[in-house]
Amino acid sequence: MYQEYHDWEKAFKGQAANEKADINTGNVWNHVKNHIPAVQRKRNWMPFWLLLSGASMLVAASLWRENDQLRVHNNSLNNQLAGYKNRLLSCEKRQINMETHHALAASNVKTIENTQSVNPTKEKINTRSVPQASATNAFSTSLPKDAPTMQENSPVYRDEVNLPSLPITKTICLLTDNIKIPGISYGMKVFGKPNLKRNFVAIAPCFGVSSLRGSLISKDLNWNSKNLYQWGAQFSFGKYLSRHWFTALQLNYLIAQNQSSFTSIKSERTEVEGTTQVLIDANGNVKTIAGPTGATTYHQINATLYNTAHQVLLSPVLGYTLFKRQQPFLSVFTSAQWLLFNQSSGKAPLGNQPLGKSLVEQWTYRQKLPSLGLGFTAYQPLYHNWQLGYGAQALYHTDQFSSAEMILNRQGVSMNLYLGLQNNF
Amino acid sequence: MLSDLDIINGCKEGRESAYKALIDQYASRLMATALRYLRHKAAAEDAVQECYIRVFQSIHKYDHKDQLYPWLNKICVNQCLKELRNKVISMQPDGLLEVSEIPENQMPEGYEDAMQLALNNLPEVYRLVFNLNVADGYAHAEIAALLGITESTSRVYLTRARTILKSYLIKLNNTGYVSGVS
């Protein structure tokens, strides 16, 4: 008998799966065709992002151009300074020559004076007249025996020294070593080029709290959902656009803990045949009258449930870094986060519905808009190019739980703290 | 005949032919489901229409992971239960149905029809639990959530429904019906 029953139930199940019943589809179509929703235009963010990308590229290009111009200017100043250096060296050499000539001339005067004492008729020679040929004997302190007779009216000869018109003060960045010119100072300030790194990678565990919440209230349902806290890790790859500006791509893995409080109130009416009236007449006879009687029972289900969402997010970042002693000191940045992947485990958003295979597909979770964030990172040098980075980031989130029947929108702010390592290269 | 994917994409693009195909291909199966729960043709037709309205409103969120029919069927079942919630459902079953209670002129000729009649005459809540679990494959936890009862109550109701149907099967055999099921 039991086998017979099981066979029937099996047959009933098969029949139910493929059962069809007559229905006038034309009639159904006429009734429902007016409810076809207008095609919802999918929000096309492409123009916005193209515009943003274009603007970012323009900013990057202008910063690059400015940087390039500075480099050209720097090279130009460097060349100028190298020219000055050559001229100064030339000047120095000529100064030495002049001193030698003066020494030679003084020696000649002494010799001539000695000669004058013998022959006082000779006129005093102009001490400034130095023959060109004597320059070859600049370091000779003794006068040759056949020293030429100095002509009284011989032309005065000296090398013309043209000192360059150097600026009194000018800040010049040199790519080469500092130039040392002893005894001569032109008030130049010379700096070495900062040893800047162009790229960085960073990895940081993070932890944060959220005030992300939403409510759905109807006549028989009160559903509140909020994101309590999250933790995870973030990996960043960044590139400096200029000395201060940088852009980075950040990959975040977060484990977010959600709490749903659920209150459902359903009413049930129970009616049975029973005594509705009891009549007692004057003689004390009791008579009962039967009729439908019943009661309404209200069932209230309260539940507080938790589920965990594993999320992978991608964030482009634009930031500005302050340097101290050629090392990053503090960065401020802005970012936009896209949800790439979300997997929930635990209970379904709607209270006491378990995450059965048939229901898990019914609920969808999505980010309504990219999460926008602001944050800062402070750095402590560790070793070589490694730094300890720590900071905080605030993000504005909007997300949505939805099923075929209901939608719950949530929005709010989350705050993440992180501590990690950064390598500049 | 359009594939499920064509129908879904067509509906998402707002093509009327896709919406019409959705009705042509699945309305009869949904009607059978609605009849199983509501038992009245007019009410079942209304439920199917309401079901399609809800499908139209939410098909843009459909994510292709499920087959289309189970999703439609689930919405149809939810709609039927919503219709039933508006009526009075007795949570106190009336007791065992007696074969003799079915009028002579309504006694079906076939064995399976007789069992179907017995199923339709089960107390409402037993019948719902039986249909949800056996015909549509809902778990007891899901049934509990849908009907606002506890999971254990759902199990008890299913057991009782089966007991009644088995008893009815015995009575049928005693009254000379021959099983058509091998």
Interface residues (C-beta under 8 A of the other chain):
Chain A: M1 Y2 E4 Y5 D7 W8 E9 A11 F12 K13 A16 A17 N18 E19 K20 A21 D22 I23 T25 N27 V28 W29 H31 V32 K33 H35 I36 P37 A38 V39 Q40 S264 K266 E268 R269 T270 E271 V272 T297 H299 I301 L350 G351 N352 Q353 P354 G356 S358 L359 E361 Q362 T364 S402 A404 E405
Chain B: K12 E13 G14 E16 Y19 K20 I23 D24 A27 S28 R29 M31 A32 T33 L35 R36 A44 E45 V48 Q49 Y52 I53 R54 V55 F56 Q57 S58 H60 K61 D63 K65 D66 P70 W71 K74 I75 N78 R85 V88 I89 S90 M91 Q92 E112 M115 L119 N131 V134 A135 D136 G137 Y138 A139 A141 E142 A144 A145 G148 R162 L165 K166 L169 I170 N173 S179 V181 S182
